[in-house]
Amino acid sequence: MGNILGNLNPKIVWDIFEEITQIPRPSKHEEKILAYAIDFATKHNLTYQQDKLGNLVIRKPATPGMENRKTVVIQGHLDMVCEKNADVEHDFYNDPIKPYIDGDWVKAQGTTLGADNGIGVAMGLAVLASNDISHPNIEVLLTLDEETGLTGAQQLGTNLLEGQILINLDSEEQGVFIIGCAGGMNTSGTFYYKSEPVPANSIAYKISLKGLTGGHSGLEISDGRANAIKLLNRYLWNLSNQIEFRLASFDGGSAHNAIPRESFATITFQTPDEVKFHTFTDNFKQILLKEWKSKEPNIDFIFEKVEIPQRVLSKEIATKILSALYILPHGVVRFSPDVKDLVQTSTNLAIINTSQYEIFIQTSQRSSIETEKFDVANQIRTVFELTGANVKQSSGYPSWQPNFNSQILEIAKSTYHKMFGVEPKIEVIHAGLECGLIGEKYPGMDMISFGPTLKDVHSPAERVQISTVENCWNFLLEVLKNTPTKS
């Protein structure tokens, strides 16, 4: 691929970001991007260190006159959410992302862009590579497997960092400083089954629900976007009251922290029921289009006759699965009573996957209140248990409690006002950031999170706003110049 982003400013950031897009880096498979980062450190004569998991810190000494300032940790994560449109051929383990410029935005062709958190990583590396900026001692911390449960931060070595201030570059709106976030955990249910022969004289149809917006299951959960799994299950559940069909497969979603954009089911039924099937399905399609015409204008409900599958689920297990999905909640559970418009607790019905002997359902819960997080997770557990699923729950990660007296927050606020003439927004967000876990490992770390503007992360519509990258870069450099002296 040629140099697509090379004419954008700041050139050093965009050049590094474009290099990052060419390196496959799914969660839990960051070997190639780790090798790139280590080679980057070596080329720039910088020292580096890894912990047992593989989290990487690269160190750069302070520039002359800045040696008495507090050491700053610039932090980002190396993995990315791998989502693509169903009609796009892309192997996230081997193929490079294909970025392109659309006005003031950088996007990817049919896949997630990986600006979450590639653009933050690029800025951290750009600080290391720059020889014309003023800064204190710098540690660039690059963590692993953030997107599937903040594994890197959870297992971060306790002797890796020396810094007293941490700047997380994993936020997604210019002019917004994050000083706290929700905690989260996953709850999954697995239904085991023995396949049965397809009844004689059957025909098969594949039903596809596509074109939904999807998005981040924390940041966009309050936007009222449709969940493809919930909608397709609603169709199947109601269809079962019209005709007798057998479920062969049900698949949808691909990431625990993304609202499902697509879902697919294959069913069989007797030929005499085909007219009734078409009538019901046509009517249901019109219901969806009417209900979601403003929020999901690109919704696409497709049904097509296909070859007879090799096997189907038993009626009993199919009923349990459809019932569980129908009961499982999705969306906002409670808004904060103290902070206007802040989601306090939510749950995301994220994934359903059919394999030869089991159907796996993944959900994720978030809350800034630990007790509420466990409460809604246990509601999900109860649904699974009552419908006969094998339940597993992750240990999760804690919320990051805000420090309104933060020294780095005050520096960032005054710097932003001087540069842009407006006050920044200070927010606690309903999403998982690594700061809470890092703070547990390094008590007393003064932390803040900011970044350029990204939209629709965790979906193929992901994009990063070019003008805000330059603003964020210049702001980061000014903050580094004004870091406090050592006590």
C-alpha positions as CSV (number, residue, x, y, z in Angstrom):
1,M,0.0,0.0,0.0
2,G,1.2,3.5,-0.8
3,N,1.6,6.4,1.6
4,I,-2.1,7.4,2.1
5,L,-1.8,9.6,5.1
6,G,1.7,11.1,4.5
7,N,0.4,14.6,3.7
8,L,-1.5,15.0,7.0
9,N,-0.2,17.0,10.0
10,P,1.4,16.3,12.3
11,K,3.3,14.2,9.8
12,I,5.3,12.2,12.4
13,V,2.1,11.0,14.1
14,W,0.3,10.1,10.9
15,D,3.3,8.3,9.5
16,I,3.5,6.1,12.6
17,F,-0.2,5.6,12.6
18,E,-0.2,4.4,9.0
19,E,2.6,2.0,9.8
20,I,0.5,0.7,12.7
21,T,-2.5,0.1,10.4
22,Q,-0.4,-2.2,8.3
23,I,0.4,-4.6,11.2
24,P,-2.3,-7.1,12.2
25,R,-3.1,-6.8,15.9
26,P,-6.2,-8.6,17.1
27,S,-6.6,-8.9,20.8
28,K,-4.5,-11.7,22.2
29,H,-2.4,-11.7,19.0
30,E,-0.2,-8.7,19.4
31,E,3.1,-10.4,18.5
32,K,3.6,-8.4,15.3
33,I,2.8,-5.0,16.8
34,L,5.0,-5.8,19.8
35,A,7.9,-6.6,17.6
36,Y,7.3,-3.3,15.7
37,A,7.3,-1.3,19.0
38,I,10.5,-3.0,20.2
39,D,12.2,-2.4,16.9
40,F,11.0,1.2,17.1
41,A,12.8,1.6,20.5
42,T,15.9,0.0,19.2
43,K,16.1,2.2,16.2
44,H,15.8,5.3,18.4
45,N,18.4,4.1,20.9
46,L,15.8,3.9,23.7
47,T,15.7,1.4,26.6
48,Y,12.7,-0.8,27.0
49,Q,11.3,-3.4,29.4
50,Q,8.6,-6.0,29.4
51,D,6.7,-7.7,32.2
52,K,5.7,-11.4,32.3
53,L,2.6,-10.9,30.1
54,G,4.5,-8.8,27.5
55,N,3.3,-5.3,28.3
56,L,6.0,-3.0,27.1
57,V,7.4,0.3,28.5
58,I,9.9,2.4,26.5
59,R,11.9,5.1,28.3
60,K,13.2,8.4,27.0
61,P,15.3,10.7,29.2
62,A,14.2,14.3,29.9
63,T,15.4,17.0,27.6
64,P,17.9,19.5,29.1
65,G,16.3,21.7,31.8
66,M,13.4,19.2,32.4
67,E,15.2,16.7,34.6
68,N,13.6,18.0,37.8
69,R,10.1,17.4,36.6
70,K,7.9,14.4,37.5
71,T,8.2,11.4,35.2
72,V,5.2,11.1,32.9
73,V,3.8,7.8,31.7
74,I,2.1,8.1,28.3
75,Q,-0.2,5.0,27.9
76,G,-2.1,3.2,25.2
77,H,-3.1,-0.3,24.2
78,L,-1.7,-2.2,21.2
79,D,-4.7,-4.4,20.3
80,M,-7.8,-3.4,18.3
81,V,-11.4,-4.5,17.9
82,C,-11.7,-6.5,14.7
83,E,-15.1,-5.9,13.0
84,K,-15.9,-6.0,9.3
85,N,-19.0,-5.9,7.2
86,A,-20.3,-9.3,6.1
87,D,-19.6,-8.7,2.4
88,V,-15.9,-7.7,3.1
89,E,-13.1,-10.2,2.7
90,H,-10.6,-9.4,5.4
91,D,-8.3,-11.6,7.5
92,F,-7.5,-9.6,10.6
93,Y,-4.7,-12.0,11.5
94,N,-2.8,-11.3,8.3
95,D,-4.2,-8.5,6.2
96,P,-3.4,-4.8,6.7
97,I,-6.1,-2.2,7.4
98,K,-6.9,-0.1,4.3
99,P,-7.2,3.6,5.5
100,Y,-8.5,6.4,3.4
101,I,-9.2,10.1,3.7
102,D,-12.7,11.4,3.6
103,G,-12.8,15.2,4.1
104,D,-11.7,15.8,7.7
105,W,-11.8,12.1,8.6
106,V,-9.6,9.0,8.2
107,K,-11.7,5.8,7.8
108,A,-11.1,2.2,6.8
109,Q,-12.5,0.2,3.8
110,G,-15.2,-2.0,5.3
111,T,-13.4,-2.7,8.6
112,T,-12.6,-1.1,11.9
113,L,-9.8,1.4,11.5
114,G,-8.0,0.7,14.7
115,A,-7.6,4.3,15.7
116,D,-8.8,3.0,19.0
117,N,-6.1,2.9,20.2
118,G,-3.7,3.1,17.3
119,I,-3.8,6.9,17.1
120,G,-2.9,7.2,20.8
121,V,-0.1,4.7,20.5
122,A,1.2,6.7,17.5
123,M,1.3,9.9,19.6
124,G,3.2,8.1,22.3
125,L,5.8,6.8,19.9
126,A,6.0,10.1,18.2
127,V,7.0,11.7,21.5
128,L,9.8,9.1,21.7
129,A,10.9,9.8,18.1
130,S,10.8,13.6,18.2
131,N,14.1,15.5,18.8
132,D,12.6,19.0,18.8
133,I,10.3,19.0,21.7
134,S,10.7,19.7,25.5
135,H,9.6,17.0,27.9
136,P,10.4,15.4,31.3
137,N,11.5,11.8,31.7
138,I,9.0,9.8,29.6
139,E,7.7,6.2,29.9
140,V,5.5,5.1,27.0
141,L,3.5,2.1,28.3
142,L,1.9,-0.1,25.7
143,T,-0.5,-2.7,27.1
144,L,-1.9,-5.9,25.6
145,D,-5.4,-7.3,25.2
146,E,-7.3,-4.3,26.4
147,E,-10.4,-4.8,24.2
148,T,-11.3,-8.3,25.6
149,G,-11.1,-7.5,29.3
150,L,-8.2,-5.2,30.0
151,T,-6.0,-8.2,30.5
152,G,-2.7,-6.3,30.0
153,A,-3.6,-3.8,32.7
154,Q,-4.9,-6.5,35.0
155,Q,-1.6,-8.4,34.8
156,L,0.6,-5.3,34.7
157,G,3.9,-5.9,36.5
158,T,4.3,-3.8,39.6
159,N,8.0,-3.0,39.0
160,L,7.6,-1.7,35.4
161,L,6.8,2.0,35.9
162,E,8.7,4.8,37.7
163,G,6.4,7.6,36.7
164,Q,4.2,9.6,39.0
165,I,1.8,11.0,36.3
166,L,-0.1,9.0,33.7
167,I,-1.6,10.3,30.5
168,N,-3.9,7.8,28.9
169,L,-4.5,8.5,25.2
170,D,-7.5,6.3,24.8
171,S,-10.3,8.9,24.9
172,E,-12.4,9.8,21.9
173,E,-13.5,13.4,22.0
174,Q,-11.4,16.5,21.7
175,G,-11.8,18.9,24.7
176,V,-13.1,16.2,27.0
177,F,-10.9,15.1,29.9
178,I,-11.8,11.8,31.5
179,I,-11.0,11.4,35.2
180,G,-13.1,8.3,36.0
181,C,-14.8,5.3,34.3
182,A,-17.1,2.4,34.9
183,G,-16.0,-1.1,35.9
184,G,-17.0,-4.1,33.9
185,M,-17.3,-7.9,33.7
186,N,-18.6,-10.6,31.3
187,T,-21.3,-13.2,31.8
188,S,-21.6,-16.0,29.3
189,G,-24.0,-18.9,28.8
190,T,-23.3,-22.1,26.8
191,F,-26.1,-24.4,25.7
192,Y,-24.8,-27.9,24.8
193,Y,-26.9,-29.9,22.4
194,K,-26.9,-33.1,20.3
195,S,-27.9,-32.5,16.7
196,E,-30.8,-34.2,15.1
197,P,-31.6,-35.1,11.5
198,V,-33.5,-32.6,9.5
199,P,-37.1,-33.8,9.2
200,A,-38.2,-35.2,5.8
201,N,-39.8,-32.9,3.3
202,S,-38.2,-29.8,4.8
203,I,-36.9,-26.6,3.1
204,A,-34.4,-24.2,4.6
205,Y,-34.1,-20.5,4.7
206,K,-31.3,-18.2,6.0
207,I,-32.5,-15.0,7.6
208,S,-30.0,-12.1,7.8
209,L,-30.3,-8.8,9.7
210,K,-27.7,-6.4,8.6
211,G,-26.9,-2.7,8.2
212,L,-27.2,-1.6,11.8
213,T,-25.0,1.0,13.3
214,G,-23.5,-1.0,16.2
215,G,-20.8,0.8,18.1
216,H,-19.2,0.9,21.5
217,S,-21.2,-1.0,24.1
218,G,-20.4,1.6,26.8
219,L,-20.1,5.0,25.1
220,E,-23.0,4.4,22.7
221,I,-25.2,2.2,24.9
222,S,-27.5,5.1,25.8
223,D,-28.0,6.1,22.1
224,G,-30.8,3.6,21.7
225,R,-29.2,1.8,18.8
226,A,-30.7,-1.5,17.7
227,N,-29.2,-4.9,18.8
228,A,-29.1,-7.3,15.8
229,I,-29.3,-10.4,18.0
230,K,-32.3,-9.1,20.0
231,L,-34.2,-8.1,16.8
232,L,-33.5,-11.4,15.0
233,N,-34.4,-13.4,18.1
234,R,-37.7,-11.4,18.4
235,Y,-38.5,-12.5,14.8
236,L,-37.7,-16.2,15.5
237,W,-39.6,-16.2,18.8
238,N,-42.7,-14.8,17.2
239,L,-42.3,-17.0,14.1
240,S,-42.5,-20.0,16.3
241,N,-46.0,-19.0,17.2
242,Q,-46.9,-19.1,13.5
243,I,-45.2,-22.1,12.0
244,E,-43.3,-25.1,13.4
245,F,-39.6,-24.7,12.4
246,R,-36.3,-26.2,13.4
247,L,-33.3,-24.0,14.3
248,A,-30.1,-25.0,12.6
249,S,-27.8,-22.1,13.6
250,F,-27.9,-18.6,15.1
251,D,-24.9,-16.3,14.9
252,G,-24.3,-12.6,15.5
253,G,-21.9,-10.1,17.0
254,S,-18.2,-10.5,17.3
255,A,-16.9,-8.6,20.3
256,H,-18.0,-8.4,23.9
257,N,-17.7,-4.6,23.9
258,A,-19.5,-3.9,20.6
259,I,-23.3,-3.6,20.1
260,P,-24.1,-6.3,17.5
261,R,-24.6,-4.9,14.0
262,E,-25.4,-8.2,12.2
263,S,-27.0,-11.5,13.0
264,F,-27.9,-14.6,11.0
265,A,-30.1,-17.7,11.5
266,T,-30.8,-20.8,9.4
267,I,-34.1,-22.6,9.9
268,T,-36.0,-25.5,8.3
269,F,-39.7,-26.1,8.1
270,Q,-42.2,-28.1,6.1
271,T,-43.0,-27.0,2.5
272,P,-46.7,-26.4,3.1
273,D,-45.7,-23.6,5.6
274,E,-43.8,-21.6,3.0
275,V,-46.6,-19.2,2.2
276,K,-47.3,-18.5,5.8
277,F,-43.6,-18.0,6.4
278,H,-43.4,-15.5,3.6
279,T,-46.4,-13.6,4.8
280,F,-45.2,-13.4,8.4
281,T,-41.6,-12.5,7.4
282,D,-42.7,-9.7,5.0
283,N,-44.9,-8.3,7.7
284,F,-42.2,-8.4,10.3
285,K,-39.8,-6.7,7.9
286,Q,-42.2,-3.8,7.6
287,I,-42.5,-3.6,11.4
288,L,-38.7,-3.3,11.7
289,L,-38.5,-0.6,9.0
290,K,-41.3,1.4,10.7
291,E,-39.9,1.1,14.2
292,W,-36.3,1.8,13.3
293,K,-36.5,4.2,10.3
294,S,-35.0,7.1,12.1
295,K,-32.4,5.5,14.3
296,E,-31.3,2.7,12.0
297,P,-32.0,3.9,8.4
298,N,-29.8,1.3,6.8
299,I,-31.4,-1.7,8.5
300,D,-31.7,-4.6,6.0
301,F,-33.8,-7.7,6.7
302,I,-33.1,-10.5,4.2
303,F,-34.5,-14.0,3.8
304,E,-33.3,-16.5,1.2
305,K,-33.8,-20.1,0.4
306,V,-30.7,-22.2,1.0
307,E,-29.5,-25.8,0.9
308,I,-30.8,-28.1,3.6
309,P,-28.3,-28.1,6.6
310,Q,-26.8,-31.3,7.8
311,R,-28.5,-31.1,11.2
312,V,-30.8,-29.1,13.4
313,L,-31.1,-28.5,17.2
314,S,-33.7,-30.3,19.2
315,K,-37.0,-28.4,19.7
316,E,-36.4,-28.3,23.4
317,I,-32.9,-26.7,23.3
318,A,-34.0,-24.3,20.6
319,T,-36.9,-23.1,22.7
320,K,-34.6,-22.6,25.7
321,I,-32.2,-20.5,23.6
322,L,-34.8,-18.3,22.1
323,S,-36.5,-17.8,25.4
324,A,-33.2,-16.9,27.1
325,L,-32.4,-14.4,24.4
326,Y,-35.9,-12.9,24.6
327,I,-35.6,-12.4,28.4
328,L,-32.0,-11.2,28.5
329,P,-31.9,-7.4,29.0
330,H,-29.8,-5.2,26.8
331,G,-29.1,-1.5,27.2
332,V,-29.1,1.0,30.0
333,V,-30.2,-0.4,33.4
334,R,-29.8,2.8,35.4
335,F,-28.7,6.4,34.9
336,S,-26.6,8.1,37.5
337,P,-28.7,10.0,40.1
338,D,-25.8,12.4,40.7
339,V,-24.3,13.1,37.2
340,K,-26.7,14.3,34.5
341,D,-27.0,12.0,31.5
342,L,-24.3,9.6,32.8
343,V,-25.1,5.9,32.4
344,Q,-24.4,4.3,35.7
345,T,-25.2,0.6,34.9
346,S,-25.8,-1.2,31.6
347,T,-25.6,-4.6,30.0
348,N,-24.8,-5.6,26.4
349,L,-26.0,-8.8,24.7
350,A,-22.9,-9.1,22.6
351,I,-22.4,-12.4,20.8
352,I,-24.2,-15.6,19.8
353,N,-22.2,-18.3,18.1
354,T,-23.3,-21.8,16.9
355,S,-20.7,-24.6,16.7
356,Q,-21.0,-28.3,16.3
357,Y,-22.1,-29.2,19.8
358,E,-22.9,-25.9,21.5
359,I,-24.4,-22.4,21.2
360,F,-22.4,-19.7,23.1
361,I,-23.9,-16.4,24.2
362,Q,-21.7,-13.6,25.5
363,T,-22.9,-10.6,27.5
364,S,-21.0,-7.8,29.2
365,Q,-22.0,-5.6,32.2
366,R,-20.7,-2.1,33.1
367,S,-21.2,0.1,36.1
368,S,-19.5,2.8,38.1
369,I,-21.0,1.2,41.2
370,E,-19.5,-2.2,41.9
371,T,-22.5,-3.6,43.7
372,E,-24.8,-2.7,40.8
373,K,-22.4,-4.3,38.3
374,F,-22.6,-7.6,40.2
375,D,-26.4,-7.3,40.6
376,V,-27.1,-7.0,36.9
377,A,-24.5,-9.7,36.1
378,N,-26.3,-12.0,38.5
379,Q,-29.6,-11.2,36.8
380,I,-28.0,-12.5,33.6
381,R,-26.7,-15.5,35.4
382,T,-30.2,-16.4,36.6
383,V,-31.6,-16.2,33.2
384,F,-29.0,-18.6,31.9
385,E,-29.4,-21.0,34.8
386,L,-33.2,-21.1,34.5
387,T,-32.9,-21.9,30.8
388,G,-30.3,-24.7,31.3
389,A,-27.1,-23.0,30.2
390,N,-23.7,-23.5,31.7
391,V,-22.7,-20.1,33.1
392,K,-19.3,-18.4,33.4
393,Q,-18.5,-15.0,34.8
394,S,-15.2,-13.1,34.5
395,S,-13.5,-11.5,37.4
396,G,-13.9,-8.2,35.7
397,Y,-12.2,-4.9,36.4
398,P,-12.8,-2.1,38.8
399,S,-14.1,1.4,38.2
400,W,-11.7,4.3,38.2
401,Q,-12.9,6.7,40.8
402,P,-12.3,10.4,40.0
403,N,-9.9,12.7,41.7
404,F,-11.1,16.2,41.3
405,N,-8.0,17.6,43.1
406,S,-5.6,16.0,40.5
407,Q,-2.5,18.1,39.8
408,I,-2.3,16.9,36.2
409,L,-6.0,17.7,35.7
410,E,-5.4,21.4,36.8
411,I,-2.4,21.7,34.4
412,A,-4.4,20.2,31.5
413,K,-7.4,22.5,32.2
414,S,-5.3,25.7,32.3
415,T,-3.2,24.6,29.3
416,Y,-6.3,23.8,27.2
417,H,-7.9,27.2,28.0
418,K,-4.8,29.1,27.0
419,M,-4.5,27.2,23.7
420,F,-8.1,27.1,22.6
421,G,-9.9,29.8,24.6
422,V,-12.5,27.5,26.0
423,E,-12.9,25.4,29.1
424,P,-12.6,21.6,28.6
425,K,-15.3,19.3,29.7
426,I,-14.4,17.1,32.7
427,E,-16.2,13.7,32.6
428,V,-16.6,10.3,34.1
429,I,-17.5,7.9,31.3
430,H,-19.5,4.7,31.0
431,A,-16.6,2.7,29.4
432,G,-13.7,0.7,30.5
433,L,-10.3,2.4,30.7
434,E,-7.1,0.9,32.0
435,C,-6.5,3.7,34.5
436,G,-8.4,2.1,37.3
437,L,-6.3,-1.1,37.1
438,I,-3.1,0.8,36.6
439,G,-3.9,2.9,39.7
440,E,-4.4,-0.3,41.7
441,K,-0.9,-1.5,40.7
442,Y,0.7,1.9,41.3
443,P,-1.2,3.7,44.2
444,G,-0.9,7.4,44.1
445,M,-0.5,7.7,40.3
446,D,-2.0,11.0,39.2
447,M,-4.0,10.1,36.0
448,I,-6.0,11.7,33.2
449,S,-7.3,10.5,29.8
450,F,-7.8,12.6,26.7
451,G,-7.5,12.1,22.9
452,P,-8.7,13.3,19.5
453,T,-12.2,12.8,18.2
454,L,-13.2,9.3,17.1
455,K,-16.6,8.2,16.1
456,D,-18.3,4.8,15.9
457,V,-15.4,2.8,17.3
458,H,-15.7,-1.0,17.4
459,S,-17.6,-0.8,14.1
460,P,-16.6,-0.6,10.4
461,A,-17.8,3.0,10.5
462,E,-15.0,3.9,12.9
463,R,-13.2,7.2,12.0
464,V,-10.8,9.7,13.5
465,Q,-11.1,13.4,12.9
466,I,-7.9,14.7,11.2
467,S,-8.0,18.3,12.6
468,T,-8.4,17.1,16.2
469,V,-5.3,14.9,15.9
470,E,-3.2,17.9,15.3
471,N,-4.9,19.8,18.1
472,C,-4.4,16.9,20.5
473,W,-0.8,16.5,19.6
474,N,0.0,20.1,20.1
475,F,-1.9,20.1,23.4
476,L,0.0,17.0,24.6
477,L,3.3,18.7,23.9
478,E,2.2,21.7,25.9
479,V,1.2,19.6,28.8
480,L,4.5,17.8,28.8
481,K,6.3,21.2,28.9
482,N,4.3,22.2,32.0
483,T,4.4,19.1,34.1
484,P,5.1,19.8,37.8
485,T,8.5,19.5,39.5
486,K,9.4,16.6,41.7
487,S,8.4,17.1,45.3
